[in-house]
Amino acid sequence: MVWLVEWPWFDRFILLCILLNSVCLACYDFSEQDKHLNETLSLIGDICSIIFTIECIIKLFALGFIWG
C-alpha cells in the first residue's frame, strides 16, 4: 500500500477524479429538464465518492494512522 500511495500516477489519477467530479457538479442541471444527464452525472459522482473513500482507506493504512 505504501508503494501505491507514493506512486506518482496514483496522485495523478486522484487529481483526475477530482477534476471530473468538479466538472460533473458544475454541469448538473437543477431545472430537471434533462433527467438522463442528471442521472449520468449522479452516477459519476457516486463512482468518484467510492474512489475517494478507497483512497482514504488506503492512505490511512499506508501512512500508519491505523496499525502504526
Buried (B, 14 or more C-beta within 10 A) or exposed (E): EEEEBEEEEBEEEBEEBEEBBEEBEEEEEEEEEEEEEBEEBEEBBEBBEEBBEEBEEBBEBBEEEEEE
